[in-house]
Amino acid sequence: KNKTMDEPRVVELSSSSEEQEVPVVEEVVEEVQEPVQESTSESSEEKTLEKVEGAEEEDLMDPEELAALVAKAESFKEQGNGFFVQKEYGEAIYYYTNGLDILPKKHKLAAILYSNRSASFFAQEEWQKAVDDATKAIAIDPQYTKAIFRRASAYEHLKDYVKALADFKQYCELEPNPHPSAKRAIKHLPPLAAKQEEEERAKMMEDLKGLGNKFLGLFGMSLDNFEAKQDPTTGSYSVQFNPNAGK
């Protein structure tokens, strides 16, 4: 099978545009924080309890145990990367998932695993799953540009142009050298996003009108009995009741 990259540790999938790229997965430098120290005084115990309740999962783990889990998860990531390069995306997903299963939920390596699994789902054209995993990666690292870029591309495939445009804009703001397809998207998506927003507003108003008519129907009325008139002087509106309207 042909490999798509020179370095076997490099993985990721690009957008839906004609120009394809495979962004590099960052290496992780682990920083293990010291666990909360047990206190001997009553007041200190109360303070410690507050710290424990607000602490991250990895903060409460034994440093050696955390280091062992990170090393194992890193191994799963490398195996997943190998399958990704070979375009065996199902196997890649399996190993990325194994790594996620053993890591603290907010660990930086978890963000990379979510992003790589998102890339695998993207390659399989499972757009919503690609969005979901990219969103989890962004929740851990809000400036993770590769995940933002991929989520934008997946949103575009889902025809969710409003969200796609927002993500492409954020990506271009954060990324010093944005992918050309993102720049193109920012130019061609605004009309589609505006049309989509207008359709969503119209649907919302129609739904609200239906709800209002259902309530007013109990009294033998409908929203058609109410007319909004604008004052030409002030520009303000007033609502008037017309019992004959709509008949």
Summary of the structure (lengths in Angstrom):
residues: 247
radius of gyration: 26.2
end to end distance: 71.9
largest distance: 80.6
contacts: 710
relative contact order: 0.09
helix: 62%
strand: 4%
